[in-house]
């Protein structure tokens, strides 16, 4: 039975709330305004837009991570007549260009946190500040963003229609309840710090440790305190000296992006740093920029198996012995070449990485940098203790699971983040809405993929089970709407499709959500039951494709994990809207190497408008 029809005019008149002022919230609001929604309101907990990239959260050596460049690159430019083609990506959207930073050569072609932060603020000022209707020359545009507005509770509205939001002003502390017929959650997953068991600051106090202990999310605002504990004055980056003999040490717990960044920054201040981890995020690096036909095309996405193999080349690569051998050799070569760039010895703890093909935790260094984490470890500026875990605090620092005691003047705990939905939504509400679901693990056995490239996988990470044997699984269809309540069209989510082409997929998801709310002609499941089954299939695929990855347990950041296959996932959403996919073009021979650009999405508004006109005309006939 098809989903109920929508009164499009009424939907456009009614207020819609976007919760979150990060990239996903900004682009969703811009798309809604473009599509004719007349009352779009954005609630932003912070005093500035940007989310993770807010000016209050960025730090000096913060750079974009992952392969974001695959589909979100600069407008082609040059510096000193040399093309910036390595990690040339912009984290941007099609409605607004991004000015290439003047010092990209110093970062290996990577964008810095400040570059992304400035862009998000420019985007907000250009697209989310509506010109006033008044005649006064100095009258300021009206912002649709309400800052310092934290949503502390979300419940169903009167008669189970719409949503009541309990909103707190983070400055005054005052609260009020706001009602919206529709909401979009864009709160991300990197804002609620999580400490491993026994490693919270209170545990350090109990152990008698008197130095500062901060989660990585709070490390930069408290960097002066951290450095003061060592007895040094902060100095500008990128100096990675002088020697550090005789000074107290800062211990950093974790091997991910933030752990690496803070270790490198503190080492650049001439402070001894000790990093403790079991596994470290691999730093993908090259000696010189790679051509756009490799870094910004579909090539790497095709070399990663997708849930559906839509082309002949994909079927050859992932279902034949010859193709599988080529795939494995390619990914192994990428790993080895990255280590070789920094001349990492075979026995180095820097090689304690997860297999690149089987995991999503990788950092893109671009061109080799002398001030990077790997460089500083190789120079002896950062000490690594691995593979191990920190088991507890001591009065002098920390102790590993092997009993090794490490002295510290300060400790940074980089052990990840929890769901940003916790607190706003309790477990019962999330289950009732369908943001998550509880399923029998045996239900996943229905879905199988006999890809040769997926033979001999790593062991599956264990899944926590409830007393009745069920497990918690993601509940979002297309990472955008709850499958269980897909027929209600009153809630959506943007930002939970974990991909390597963030700007590209966020903008397509925003268009998809807009089309869904407006009731446009779309390829959708005909019932919540069908949508739920397809969501389970997606979850089963994520487990099959990335056996050791458990990021889906944080539902606000990961409901599906296309990652390297971001472009195939985006194509499927375009096809859902009956819009052309594979937009980078090319013929049967060249399509694989055609660079992908965010500008391909600039005409989606016009294309969807024409589709709406055709749909209305068909109704009249």
C-alpha positions in Angstrom: 0.0 0.0 0.0 1.6 3.3 -1.0 2.4 5.9 1.6 -0.3 8.6 2.2 -0.3 11.7 0.0 0.9 15.0 1.3 -0.7 18.5 1.3 2.5 20.2 -0.1 1.2 23.8 0.4 0.4 23.1 4.0 3.8 21.5 4.7 5.5 24.6 3.3 3.4 26.9 5.5 4.0 25.0 8.7 7.1 25.6 10.8 9.9 23.1 10.6 12.7 22.9 13.2 16.3 21.8 12.4 18.1 20.8 15.6 21.8 21.5 15.2 23.9 24.2 13.7 26.7 22.1 12.2 27.2 21.4 8.5 24.3 19.0 8.2 21.9 21.5 9.9 23.1 24.4 7.8 22.8 22.7 4.4 19.4 21.2 5.4 18.1 24.7 6.3 19.4 26.1 3.1 17.8 23.4 1.0 14.5 23.9 2.8 14.5 27.7 2.2 15.3 27.1 -1.4 12.4 24.7 -1.8 9.9 27.1 -0.4 9.5 26.2 3.3 8.2 29.5 4.7 9.1 29.0 8.4 12.5 27.3 8.9 14.0 27.5 12.4 17.4 26.2 13.4 18.2 25.6 17.1 21.9 25.7 17.8 23.3 24.9 21.2 26.5 26.8 20.6 27.1 30.6 20.2 28.4 30.1 16.7 27.5 27.8 13.7 29.8 25.0 12.6 29.2 22.1 15.0 32.5 20.2 15.2 34.0 23.0 13.2 32.7 25.8 15.4 35.2 28.5 16.1 35.0 27.5 19.8 36.0 23.9 19.1 38.8 24.1 16.6 42.4 24.1 17.6 45.6 25.3 15.7 46.6 22.1 14.0 43.1 20.7 13.4 42.7 19.5 9.9 40.0 17.7 7.9 40.3 13.9 8.3 39.4 11.0 6.0 38.9 11.0 2.3 36.5 14.0 2.2 38.0 15.1 -1.1 36.5 12.3 -3.2 33.5 14.5 -3.9 34.0 17.9 -2.3 37.1 19.4 -3.8 38.3 22.9 -4.4 37.4 24.9 -7.4 40.6 24.0 -9.3 43.3 26.4 -8.3 47.1 26.5 -8.1 49.7 27.7 -5.6 53.0 28.7 -7.1 51.8 27.2 -10.3 51.6 23.7 -8.8 48.1 22.1 -8.8 46.8 21.4 -5.3 45.6 17.9 -6.1 46.3 15.8 -3.0 43.8 16.3 -0.3 42.2 19.2 -2.1 38.9 19.0 -0.8 36.6 21.4 0.4 34.1 20.7 3.0 31.5 22.8 1.1 28.1 22.8 -0.5 27.1 23.7 -4.1 25.3 26.9 -3.1 28.4 28.6 -1.9 32.0 28.5 -3.2 35.0 28.1 -0.9 38.1 30.2 -1.2 41.2 28.0 -1.2 43.4 28.7 1.8 46.6 30.5 1.0 48.8 28.1 2.8 47.6 24.7 1.7 51.2 23.6 0.9 52.0 23.8 4.6 49.3 21.3 5.4 49.9 18.8 2.6 46.9 20.1 0.8 44.5 19.5 3.7 42.0 22.0 5.0 42.5 23.3 8.5 39.7 23.6 11.1 39.8 27.4 10.8 39.2 27.1 7.0 36.1 25.0 7.5 34.9 27.1 10.4 35.1 30.3 8.3 33.3 28.7 5.5 30.4 27.5 7.7 30.1 31.1 9.1 30.1 32.5 5.5 27.5 30.0 4.4 25.3 30.9 7.4 25.5 34.6 6.7 24.9 34.2 3.0 22.1 31.7 3.1 20.4 31.6 6.5 20.1 35.3 7.2 17.0 36.5 5.4 16.9 40.1 4.2 14.5 42.3 6.3 11.2 43.5 4.8 11.8 46.9 6.3 13.0 50.0 4.5 15.7 51.0 7.0 19.1 51.0 5.3 20.9 49.7 8.4 18.4 47.1 9.3 20.1 43.7 9.8 19.0 40.6 8.0 16.9 38.2 10.1 18.7 35.1 11.1 16.7 31.8 11.1 19.2 30.4 13.7 18.6 30.7 17.4 21.9 30.4 19.2 22.6 29.1 22.7 19.4 27.1 22.4 19.9 23.6 23.7 17.2 21.0 23.1 17.1 19.0 26.3 14.0 16.9 25.7 11.9 15.8 22.7 8.5 14.3 23.1 5.5 13.7 20.9 3.1 16.7 20.6 -0.6 16.8 21.6 -2.5 13.8 20.4 0.7 12.2 19.2 1.0 14.8 16.4 4.2 16.9 15.9 6.8 17.4 18.5 7.2 19.3 21.7 10.8 20.5 22.3 12.0 21.5 25.7 14.6 24.2 25.0 17.1 25.7 27.4 18.9 29.0 26.9 22.5 28.1 27.8 23.2 31.7 28.8 20.3 32.5 31.1 19.3 28.9 32.0 15.7 29.6 31.2 13.6 26.9 29.5 10.5 26.9 27.3 8.6 24.4 25.3 8.3 24.9 21.5 5.9 22.9 19.2 6.8 21.9 15.6 4.9 19.7 13.2 8.2 18.5 11.8 11.8 18.3 13.0 15.1 17.2 11.5 17.8 16.0 13.9 21.2 17.3 12.8 23.1 17.0 16.1 26.0 14.8 14.9 28.0 12.4 17.0 31.1 14.2 18.2 29.8 16.4 21.0 29.1 14.1 23.9 32.4 12.9 25.4 32.7 9.3 26.6 35.3 8.0 29.1 36.3 4.4 29.2 35.3 2.7 32.5 37.5 3.9 35.3 39.0 6.7 33.4 36.7 9.6 34.2 38.3 12.7 35.9 36.6 11.6 39.2 38.5 8.3 39.0 41.8 10.2 38.8 40.9 12.2 41.9 40.1 9.0 43.8 43.5 7.7 42.8 45.2 10.8 44.2 46.3 12.2 40.9 46.4 16.0 41.2 47.1 17.1 37.6 44.5 18.1 35.1 42.5 15.4 33.3 40.4 16.4 30.2 38.5 14.6 27.5 39.9 15.5 24.1 36.7 17.5 23.4 37.7 19.8 26.3 41.4 19.8 25.7 41.8 22.8 23.5 39.9 25.3 25.7 42.0 24.0 28.6 45.3 23.9 26.8 46.9 26.6 28.9 46.1 24.6 32.0 47.6 21.5 30.5 50.8 23.3 29.5 51.0 25.2 32.8 51.0 21.8 34.6 54.2 21.0 32.7 55.7 24.5 33.3 56.0 25.8 29.7 54.5 28.8 27.8 52.5 28.1 24.7 54.2 29.1 21.5 53.1 29.2 17.8 52.9 26.1 15.7 54.6 24.5 13.5 57.8 24.4 15.6 58.4 20.8 16.7 61.4 21.6 19.0 63.4 22.2 21.1 64.4 19.0 22.9 62.1 17.8 25.7 64.6 16.2 28.1 63.9 16.8 31.7 60.4 18.1 31.4 57.3 16.4 32.8 55.1 14.5 30.3 51.6 14.7 29.1 49.9 11.3 28.6 47.4 11.0 25.8 45.1 7.9 25.9 43.8 6.7 22.4 45.1 6.3 18.9 42.4 8.2 16.9 42.4 11.5 15.1 42.0 13.8 18.1 44.6 11.8 20.1 47.1 12.2 17.2 46.3 15.9 16.7 46.7 16.9 20.4 49.9 14.8 20.8 51.4 16.6 17.8 50.4 20.0 19.0 51.8 19.5 22.5 55.0 18.0 21.1 55.3 21.2 19.0 55.4 23.1 22.3 58.5 21.2 23.3 56.7 19.1 25.8 57.3 15.3 26.1 54.2 13.4 25.1 53.4 9.7 25.7 50.6 8.2 23.7 49.0 4.9 24.9 46.9 2.9 22.5 46.0 -0.6 21.4 45.4 0.3 17.8 46.2 3.5 15.9 44.4 5.2 13.0 46.5 4.8 9.9 47.8 8.0 8.4 47.4 7.7 4.6 50.1 9.7 3.0 51.8 10.4 -0.4 55.1 11.9 -1.4 53.6 14.1 -4.0 50.0 15.0 -5.0 48.0 12.4 -6.9 46.0 13.3 -10.1 42.3 14.2 -9.8 41.5 11.1 -11.9 42.5 9.0 -8.9 41.7 11.1 -5.9 38.5 12.8 -7.0 36.9 10.1 -9.2 34.9 7.0 -8.6 37.9 4.8 -8.8 38.4 4.2 -5.1 34.7 3.8 -4.5 34.5 1.1 -7.1 37.5 -0.6 -5.5 35.4 -1.0 -2.3 32.4 -3.4 -2.5 29.0 -1.8 -2.2 25.8 -3.4 -0.9 24.7 -3.7 -4.6 27.1 -4.1 -7.5 25.6 -2.0 -10.2 28.3 -2.1 -12.9 30.2 -4.7 -14.8 33.5 -3.5 -13.5 32.2 -3.8 -9.9 30.9 -7.3 -10.4 34.2 -8.3 -12.0 36.3 -6.8 -9.2 34.3 -8.2 -6.3 32.9 -11.6 -7.5 35.8 -13.1 -9.4 39.1 -14.5 -8.1 41.1 -12.3 -10.4 39.2 -9.2 -9.4 39.5 -10.0 -5.7 43.3 -10.5 -6.0 43.6 -7.1 -7.7 41.5 -5.4 -4.9 43.4 -6.9 -2.1 46.8 -6.0 -3.6 45.6 -2.4 -4.2 44.5 -1.8 -0.6 47.6 -3.5 0.8 49.8 -1.3 -1.5 48.0 1.9 -0.3 48.8 0.9 3.3 52.4 0.0 2.7 53.0 3.1 0.6 51.7 5.3 3.4 54.1 3.7 5.9 56.9 4.0 3.4 56.3 7.8 3.0 57.4 8.2 6.6 59.8 5.3 6.5 58.0 3.5 9.3 59.9 0.4 10.4 58.1 -3.0 10.2 58.2 -3.4 14.0 57.0 0.2 14.8 53.9 0.6 16.9 52.7 3.0 14.1 51.9 -0.2 12.2 49.4 -1.3 14.8 46.6 -0.3 12.4 43.4 -2.1 11.4 43.3 -3.5 7.8 42.4 -0.5 5.6 40.1 -2.6 3.4 38.1 -3.8 6.4 37.8 -0.7 8.5 36.8 3.0 8.3 39.2 4.4 10.9 41.9 6.0 8.7 43.3 9.5 8.6 44.2 11.2 5.3 47.6 13.0 5.7 47.9 14.0 2.1 51.5 15.0 1.3 54.0 14.2 4.0 54.3 16.9 6.7 57.2 17.3 9.1 54.9 18.4 11.9 52.4 15.5 11.6 51.9 12.9 14.4 53.8 10.2 12.5 56.7 12.5 11.7 57.0 13.5 15.4 56.9 9.9 16.5 59.6 9.0 14.1 61.7 11.9 15.3 61.3 10.8 18.9 59.3 13.8 19.9 56.3 11.6 20.8 56.7 8.4 22.8 54.3 5.5 22.0 53.3 2.8 24.4 51.5 0.1 22.5 49.7 -2.3 22.1 48.0 -1.9 25.4 45.2 -0.2 27.3 45.2 2.2 30.3 43.6 0.2 33.1 43.6 2.8 35.9 44.9 6.1 37.2 47.7 6.3 39.8 48.7 9.1 42.1 51.5 9.8 39.6 49.7 9.2 36.3 48.4 6.0 34.7 49.0 2.3 34.7 48.6 0.0 31.7 47.0 -3.5 31.6 50.5 -5.0 31.7 51.3 -3.1 34.9 53.5 -0.4 33.3 53.3 2.8 35.2 53.6 6.1 33.3 54.2 9.4 35.1 52.2 12.4 33.9 51.7 16.1 34.7 48.4 16.1 32.7 46.3 13.5 31.0 44.1 13.8 27.8 41.5 11.0 27.4 40.6 10.6 23.7 38.2 7.6 24.0 35.4 8.8 21.7 31.9 10.1 21.9 28.4 9.0 22.8 25.2 9.7 21.0 24.1 13.3 21.0 20.5 12.0 21.2 21.0 10.7 24.7 19.1 13.0 27.1 17.0 14.6 24.3 15.4 11.2 23.7 15.2 8.3 26.1 15.5 4.7 24.8 11.8 4.1 24.9 11.1 7.2 22.7 13.8 6.2 20.3 12.3 2.8 19.9 8.8 4.2 19.6 9.8 6.6 16.9 12.0 4.1 15.2 15.4 5.9 15.4 16.7 2.5 16.7 15.2 -0.9 16.9 15.7 -4.2 18.8 16.0 -7.2 16.6 16.8 -10.9 16.8 20.4 -11.4 15.5 19.1 -14.4 13.5 17.1 -12.0 11.4 20.3 -10.7 9.9 21.2 -14.2 8.6 18.7 -13.8 5.8 21.0 -11.4 4.0 24.0 -12.8 2.3 26.7 -11.4 -0.1 28.9 -13.9 -1.8 31.6 -11.5 -2.8 35.1 -13.0 -3.3 36.6 -9.8 -1.9 34.8 -10.4 1.4 36.3 -13.8 2.0 38.5 -14.3 5.1 37.1 -11.3 7.0 38.3 -10.3 10.5 36.3 -11.6 13.5 33.0 -9.8 14.1 33.1 -7.3 17.0 30.7 -8.6 19.7 27.3 -7.1 20.0 25.8 -6.3 23.4 22.6 -8.3 23.9 19.5 -7.7 26.0 18.2 -10.3 28.4 15.8 -11.6 25.7 18.6 -12.1 23.3 17.8 -9.2 21.0 20.3 -6.5 19.9 20.0 -2.8 19.4 20.3 -1.9 15.7 19.9 1.3 13.6 16.4 2.1 12.6 16.8 4.7 9.9 15.9 4.1 6.2 18.4 5.6 3.9 20.1 7.1 7.0 17.3 9.7 6.9 13.9 8.7 8.2 12.8 6.1 10.8 11.6 3.0 8.9 9.0 2.3 11.6 7.2 5.6 11.1 8.1 6.4 7.5 4.5 6.9 6.7 4.2 9.9 9.2 6.6 12.2 7.4 7.2 14.2 10.6 10.8 13.5 11.5 14.0 13.1 9.6 17.8 12.9 10.3 20.8 14.2 8.4 24.3 13.3 9.2 24.2 9.6 10.1 25.4 8.3 6.8 29.1 7.6 7.6 30.9 8.4 4.4 34.2 9.6 3.0 32.5 12.3 1.0 30.7 14.3 3.6 29.7 17.5 1.9 28.4 15.6 -1.1 26.2 13.1 0.9 25.0 15.8 3.3 23.6 17.9 0.5 22.0 14.9 -1.2 20.4 13.8 2.1 19.0 17.3 2.6 17.4 17.2 -0.8 16.0 13.7 -0.1 14.5 14.8 3.2 13.0 17.9 1.6 11.4 15.8 -1.1 10.1 13.3 1.5 8.5 16.0 3.6 6.9 17.7 0.5 5.5 14.4 -0.8 7.3 14.5 -4.1 7.3 11.5 -6.4 9.9 9.2 -4.9 11.0 5.6 -4.9 10.1 4.7 -1.3 9.1 1.5 0.5 5.3 1.0 0.3 5.0 0.3 4.1 6.9 0.6 7.4 7.4 -3.1 7.3 9.2 -3.1 4.0 11.3 -0.1 5.1 12.2 -1.9 8.3 13.4 -5.0 6.3 15.5 -2.8 4.1 17.0 -1.1 7.1 17.9 -4.5 8.6 19.5 -5.4 5.2 21.6 -2.3 5.4 22.7 -3.1 9.0 23.6 -6.7 8.0 25.7 -5.3 5.2 27.5 -2.9 7.5 28.4 -5.8 9.8 29.5 -7.9 6.8 31.6 -5.1 5.2 33.2 -3.7 8.3 33.2 -6.6 10.9 35.3 -4.8 13.6 33.6 -1.4 13.3 30.9 -0.7 16.0 30.3 3.0 15.3 26.6 2.1 14.6 26.2 1.8 18.4 26.3 5.6 18.3 23.1 6.1 16.3 23.4 9.8 16.0 26.6 9.5 13.9 26.3 6.2 12.1 23.2 4.4 10.9 24.7 3.2 7.6 28.4 2.9 6.6 28.9 3.2 2.9 32.2 5.0 3.6 34.4 4.6 0.5 31.2 3.8 -1.4 29.7 7.2 -0.6 29.1 8.0 -4.3 27.2 4.8 -4.9 25.0 5.5 -1.9 24.5 9.1 -3.1 23.5 7.8 -6.5 20.8 5.5 -5.0 19.3 8.5 -3.2 19.3 10.5 -6.4 17.5 7.6 -8.1 15.0 7.6 -5.3 14.1 11.1 -6.4 14.0 10.0 -10.0 17.0 12.3 -10.7 20.0 11.4 -12.9 22.8 9.6 -11.0 26.5 9.2 -12.0 26.5 12.9 -12.6 30.2 13.2 -13.2 29.6 11.8 -16.7 32.0 10.0 -19.0 31.5 7.1 -21.4 31.9 3.3 -20.9 35.7 3.8 -20.7 36.2 7.1 -18.9 33.4 7.3 -16.3 35.5 5.6 -13.7 38.1 8.4 -13.8 35.9 11.4 -14.2 36.5 13.8 -11.2 33.4 14.3 -9.1 32.4 17.8 -8.0 30.0 19.1 -5.4 28.9 21.5 -8.2 27.1 18.6 -9.9 24.4 19.1 -7.2 23.8 22.8 -7.9 20.9 22.1 -10.3 19.0 19.7 -8.0 16.6 22.4 -6.9 15.6 23.2 -10.5 15.4 19.5 -11.4 13.1 18.7 -8.5 11.0 21.8 -9.2 10.4 20.5 -12.7 9.5 17.1 -11.3 7.0 18.7 -9.0 5.4 20.6 -11.9 5.1 17.4 -13.9 3.5 15.6 -11.0 1.0 18.4 -10.5 0.2 18.4 -14.3 -0.4 14.7 -14.2 -2.8 15.1 -11.3 -4.8 17.7 -13.2 -5.1 15.4 -16.2 
